[in-house]
Amino acid sequence: WCLEFRRVLFRSAGDGLLDKELLKYDSVETIHHIELDKTMIDIAKTHPILSKMNSGALDDPRVSIRIGDAYDYVRNTDETYDAIFIDFPFARDYNVLRLYSREFYTFVRRLLRDDGFIVVNTPDSEFYPRKSDDGSYEYKAGEAWPVYYNTLRAAGFSSIVPYSSYLEPDNE
């Protein structure tokens, strides 16, 4: 099985690290990178350690950086994408919390092409429940995965597949 996608939308994490990873795929023609904080982009481009870690990915001609609010972008754009990657911080206030809403993911689903997919970073989440003594499965108190899952379902996503991924070791 070969993963191929041409048009990618990536929101948040202005460090350029995911851009670097996505650019490894020959099929990628365009990455629309939406970032709220221009300063983060500037640091990622100019800080010697961070720019070395991201291999200058933010200067690649296939990466189009748009400074702005991700919620407003997905609500108002007519663009469509083969893949959408979402990497937001912990939801600690309303402005961030709305990025985890059913409404937001309904807008995201509208931007996907028929065979498209999304990848969502789910902070504060372990999606593997523990098996209790009676054989049922349970999440620990305060576990966020059921909330993410139900939000994506309510937004119209019918196939939701959790996975774990570990980052490559940090550069020395």
N, C-alpha and C positions, 0 to 999 in steps of 0.2 A: 504494500500500500504506500503510495507516495502522496505527500501533502503538497498541494499546489494551490496558491492563491496569488492574485495579481494586485488587487486593490485592497489596502489595509488601512483601517482606522485604528489609531492608538491614542488613548487618552490618559493623561497624567504621567507621573514619574519622569520628570524632565531631565533625568540623568543620562539618557541616551543608551542605557544598557540593553533594554529590550529592542530598541531600533537596531543596535549592533547584531543581536541574535536574528531578527527578522531579515536583515539584509543578507544573511548567509544563504537564503533561499533564492535560487536563480529566477524563479517565477515572479518574485516581487518586483512590480513596476513602480508602484507608488505607495508611500506611507504618509498618510495625513496624521500628523502628530499634534494633538490639541493639548496645550499646557496653559494653565491659569497664570503661572508665575514666570514672567520673562527673565527675571533674575536667575532662576534655576537653570534655564536654557543657557544663559550667558556663562554661568559657572561651569556647566557641563562642557561647554565648548572651550573654555580658556584655562580652567584649573588643570595643572599638569598631571595630577594623579587621575582625576576623573576623566579627562580627555584621553588619557592613555587607556584606561579601563574600557571606555566606549569606542575606542579606535577611530575617533573622529566621525562617528556615524551620523551625527546631527548636521554635518556639512556635506553628506552624500546627496547628490542631485535628486535621488529618488525620494528623499525625505522632505516633505513640505510642512514646516512648523507654523501653526496658527496659535497665536496667543489669545486666549479667551476661555469662557466658561463652557465646560463639556456639556452640561445640561442644556444650555441655550443652543449649542451647536447641533446636538442630536434632535432637538425639538424643531429646528428651523431649516436644516439642510435637506436638499433633495438628492444628495450623493448616495450611491449604493456601494457596498463593499463585499468582498469575498470573505474577509475576516475582520473581526473587531476584537481588540485586546483592551481590557479595562484593568487598570491598576491604580486604585484610589487609596487614600490614607484611611485610617480608622475614622468612623463616623462619630465625631464628637460635637458637632453643632449642626444647625439646620442646613447651612449651605452645603455641607458635605453629606449630610444624611439624605438629602433629596436625590443624591446620586445612587442611592441604594433602593429607590422606590419602584413600585410596580409601574408607575407612569414613565419613569426614566427608561426602564427596560422595554417597555412597549415601544417607545421611540427608537431604541436600539434595534429591536426586532424589525421594525419598518425599514431600516437602512440595509438589512442583509439581503443579498441576492439569494435566489431559491436554494442554492447548494452551499450557502455561507454558514459560518459558525462564529460564535463568540468564545472568548476565554476570559474568565473573570477571576481576579485575585480576591479571595474572601478572607479578609483579616478577622482575627478572633474566631477562627473556625477550624474545627476538626470534624470531618465528615464521616468518620468511621464511628458508629455508635458502639457502645460496650454491651455485651450480652449479659443480661441479668441472670440470677439464679433460676428464675422461672422460664428461661428460654426466650423471653422477649428482648428487644433491643431498646436501649435507652441512651440518651445524651446526658452529659453532665449538666448540672444547673448552669444557666447562662450561656450555653452553647449556641453559637450563631448559625451553624450550618442549616438547621431546619428553617430558619428565617430566610436565608438566601434561596434555598431550594423552593420554598413556597412563593417567594416573590417572583422568581423566574417563571414558575408554573403559571401564576396569575397574569404575568405579562404575555403569555402565549407560547412559551418554549415548551415543547413536548418531550424533547430528548435532552436530559441533563445528566452529564457524566462527571462525577467528581474524580479528581486525581491529585496526586502529590508530586511536587517537583522540587529538586534541590538545586540551588545555584552552584555554578562552578566556584572553585576556591578563589578567594580574593587575590588580586595581584600582590606580589610582595612589595 
